[in-house]
Protein backbone atom coordinates (compact mmCIF):
# COMPACT_ATOMS: atom_id res chain seq x y z
CA UNK A 1 0.00 0.00 0.00
CA UNK A 2 1.44 3.37 -0.98
CA UNK A 3 -0.09 6.18 1.07
CA UNK A 4 1.32 8.65 -1.51
CA UNK A 5 -1.40 7.54 -3.96
CA UNK A 6 -4.56 9.67 -4.01
CA UNK A 7 -7.10 7.87 -1.79
CA UNK A 8 -10.84 7.93 -1.46
CA UNK A 9 -11.38 9.52 1.97
CA UNK A 10 -14.04 8.89 4.61
CA UNK A 11 -14.56 11.24 7.55
CA UNK A 12 -15.43 9.55 10.85
CA UNK A 13 -16.23 10.97 14.27
CA UNK A 14 -13.29 9.28 16.00
CA UNK A 15 -10.03 7.80 14.71
CA UNK A 16 -9.72 5.75 17.90
CA UNK A 17 -13.16 4.20 17.38
CA UNK A 18 -12.41 3.59 13.70
CA UNK A 19 -9.18 1.75 14.58
CA UNK A 20 -11.02 -0.26 17.25
CA UNK A 21 -13.71 -1.25 14.74
CA UNK A 22 -11.12 -2.24 12.11
CA UNK A 23 -9.16 -4.32 14.63
CA UNK A 24 -12.40 -6.05 15.69
CA UNK A 25 -12.81 -7.05 12.02
CA UNK A 26 -9.25 -8.55 12.01
CA UNK A 27 -7.47 -5.63 10.31
CA UNK A 28 -3.85 -5.41 11.54
CA UNK A 29 -1.07 -2.83 11.53
CA UNK A 30 1.55 -5.58 11.21
CA UNK A 31 0.10 -7.02 7.97
CA UNK A 32 2.19 -6.91 4.79
CA UNK A 33 1.72 -3.78 2.63
CA UNK A 34 -0.40 -5.63 0.05
CA UNK A 35 -2.56 -7.52 2.55
CA UNK A 36 -6.21 -6.51 2.21
CA UNK A 37 -6.50 -6.72 6.01
CA UNK A 38 -3.66 -4.28 6.60
CA UNK A 39 -3.88 -0.92 8.32
CA UNK A 40 -1.38 1.85 7.63
CA UNK A 41 -1.33 5.13 9.53
CA UNK A 42 0.30 8.50 8.91
CA UNK A 43 0.70 11.75 10.85
CA UNK A 44 2.12 13.74 7.88
CA UNK A 45 -0.56 16.42 7.93
CA UNK A 46 -0.68 16.94 11.70
CA UNK A 47 -3.46 14.47 12.48
CA UNK A 48 -3.84 10.73 12.24
CA UNK A 49 -4.78 9.33 8.84
CA UNK A 50 -5.73 5.64 8.56
CA UNK A 51 -5.36 3.76 5.28
CA UNK A 52 -6.88 0.44 4.23
CA UNK A 53 -7.36 -1.26 0.85
CA UNK A 54 -10.67 -2.17 -0.77
CA UNK A 55 -10.98 -5.56 -2.55
CA UNK A 56 -9.74 -3.98 -5.81
CA UNK A 57 -6.73 -2.60 -3.92
CA UNK A 58 -7.87 1.02 -4.07
CA UNK A 59 -6.71 3.01 -1.06
CA UNK A 60 -9.34 4.23 1.40
CA UNK A 61 -8.31 6.96 3.83
CA UNK A 62 -10.16 7.29 7.12
CA UNK A 63 -9.77 10.49 9.13
CA UNK A 64 -11.60 12.45 11.80
CA UNK A 65 -12.10 16.15 12.42
CA UNK A 66 -11.53 15.32 16.10
CA UNK A 67 -8.32 13.26 16.11
CA UNK A 68 -9.29 11.43 19.34
N, C-alpha and C positions, 0 to 999 in steps of 0.2 A: 504494500500500500504506500503510495507516495502522497503525502499530505500537501505537496506543492501543486498537485492537480487541482483544478477548479471543482469544488464539491457542490452537491445539492445540500442546502443547509436547512435544519429544523431548529426552531427556537423552543426551548422547554422552560419550565418554571424553575427547575433546580438541576444543576449539573450533578450534584451528589445523588439525587434521586434517580437521575437517568443512568448513572454508572451502576447504582444498586440494582436497577431493573435489568440492565444488560447482563450483569454478573449472574443474576438469578436465572437468566435464560442461557447460561453457560458461555457467554462471551468472556474472553480472557485477555489481559494485557500482555501475557507472556506467549501468546500464539505467534506463529510465523507471520511475516508481513503479508503473505498471500492467503492466509487462512480466513475463510468467511466468518469465523467466530472470533476474529481478532479485534481488539480495541487499541487504538493509538490515541495519544493525547498530545496537546501542544499548548504552550503558554506564550507563543510568539507575539500575540497582539495584546497582551496584558491581562487576559482572562483565559480560563480553561476552554479549550476546544476539544471535542471528542470526535473521533473518526471511526466509522465502521464501513464495511463493504456490503452492497446489496448482492443478490445472487448473480447478477451480470458483472460484478466486480466494479460497479460505479461507486465512487466515494460518497458517503453521506456524512455531513458534519452535524454535530449536535452541540448547541451552545445555549447559554441562558443569560438573560439580562442581569439577573442576580447570580453571581458566580458561586453561591453557596451550595 
